[in-house]
Amino acid sequence: MTEFFKGIPKIRYEGPESTHEFAFRHYNPDELVMGKRLEEHLRFAVAWWHSFAWQGGDPFGGQTFERPWFGDTMDLAKLKADTAFEMFDILGAPFFCFHDADIRPEGTTFAETLRNLDEIVDYIEEKMEKSSTKLLWGTANLFTHRRFMAGAATNPDPDVFAYAAATVKSCIDATMRLGGENYVLWGGREGYETLLNTDLKAEREHAGRFLQMVVDYRYKIGFEGTILIEPKPQEPSKHQYDYDVATVYGFLKDFGLENEVKVNIEQGHAILAGHSFEHELALAASLGIFGSIDMNRNDYQSGWDTDQFPDNVLETAKAYYEILRAGGFTTGGTNFDAKLRRQSLDPEDLILGHVGAMDVCARALKAAAALLEDGALEKARAARYAGWDRPEAKAMLKDGTLESISEKVLAENITPKPRSGRQERLENLWNRFV
């Protein structure tokens, strides 16, 4: 055991009336909701990068956290892993997620970096054999190192493209070795700062070919997990090619990958793109590419991606409603891509941030499930579109032309009257369940 979380008890469910700080009030892993255990619905994951690698900086200031594992040696990487699995045990977290740069030191050559990754993956594999926590997904950090300042797959330098491809191969291998259920690609700098030096057509084509290589390699090695893209509109780049769900779907269609790749949707990224989280989830489900989520929130008074733990039950419930409507998670889950505030220095803060977020998500999912089982919202939705169930409406869509429809409107003197959307009634309905 390390000393970092010394004195912090294992978090257990104590019910809504509990005043114990280190307890779940709403997240009972074994509670049955819609015939499934709550743990199986939510599939919580801890993000290695924010919880153990982030140093507390922001755009205007540097490190505020002091952690005993900060440094670039293999011994410190192993101490970080020891501490991580202690935290997973305290929370009862079923999953974790990682980038390669989160778990291993950077080498002076790619070969050295690869040896470091292999060694730490061996160590994490040993930790997992004694733990119930599994790997939800792995990914590659292709955005922090200066070599990626102009992108990875979209870099104008083919050597950087090659380095990125080799890195992704190593990370897929690591993910497969650790039993990961998904592999994520986030295009952190797959975009541009100015069009003055950018060939949009070439960069987009290179990104498409890169993703085709990823899918081909997945089949070659027999990786059974899902390949996911995480949309984000900008930051760190001025404009990123995976702007939102709709943009990603168009990209996948162009390169024949719409049946091969799904999306990992982050709440904060949806907001940056000018959407709601539930919009992105509903759209992904309707397009057949919904995969997994990064759960967090943004500060709506700030202009950047603040990655805070969720605290709004209604907002979160609307997201889980769309997830449940889509049939729930399969290989995906709820990854807390959320970090402490840079003033939250204590080990207890790291635990309690997750405890509160897990409770918020549990309350939200239970509210969403209750509303879905009640059926009132779906009944109202169906009623609004009931006219399209009429045979003549179906025939109009199937065989109608502008000429035939125009003749019908004139012949039958069709003069439609507006109908209420009843939004306020439905908002009040939501508030009965949250």
Salt bridges, closest charged atoms under 4 A:
GLU3 OE1 - LYS6 NZ 3.62
GLU14 OE2 - HIS20 ND1 3.16
ASP30 OD1 - ARG37 NH2 2.72
GLU31 OE1 - LYS366 NZ 3.16
GLU39 OE1 - ARG37 NH1 3.35
GLU40 OE2 - ARG37 NH1 3.68
ASP58 OD2 - ARG342 NE 3.60
ASP82 OD1 - LYS127 NZ 2.93
ASP89 OD1 - LYS10 NZ 3.64
ASP100 OD2 - ARG104 NH2 2.89
ASP102 OD2 - HIS99 ND1 2.90
GLU106 OE1 - ARG104 NH1 3.04
GLU106 OE2 - ARG147 NH1 3.33
ASP118 OD1 - ARG177 NH1 3.56
GLU119 OE2 - LYS78 NZ 3.06
ASP122 OD1 - ARG177 NH2 2.24
ASP173 OD2 - LYS169 NZ 2.93
GLU181 OE1 - ARG43 NH2 2.53
GLU205 OE2 - LYS201 NZ 2.69
GLU230 OE2 - HIS269 ND1 3.44
GLU235 OE1 - LYS232 NZ 3.04
ASP244 OD2 - HIS275 NE2 2.83
ASP254 OD2 - ARG204 NH2 2.89
GLU258 OE2 - LYS253 NZ 3.92
GLU260 OE1 - ARG218 NH1 3.96
GLU266 OE2 - HIS269 NE2 3.22
GLU280 OE1 - HIS279 NE2 3.64
ASP305 OD2 - LYS232 NZ 3.31
ASP305 OD2 - HIS269 NE2 3.15
ASP307 OD2 - HIS50 NE2 3.35
ASP311 OD1 - ARG297 NE 3.29
GLU322 OE1 - ARG325 NH1 3.30
ASP337 OD1 - HIS50 NE2 2.84
GLU378 OE2 - ARG325 NE 3.47
GLU378 OE2 - ARG381 NH2 3.03
GLU392 OE2 - ARG390 NE 2.93
GLU412 OE2 - LYS408 NZ 2.79
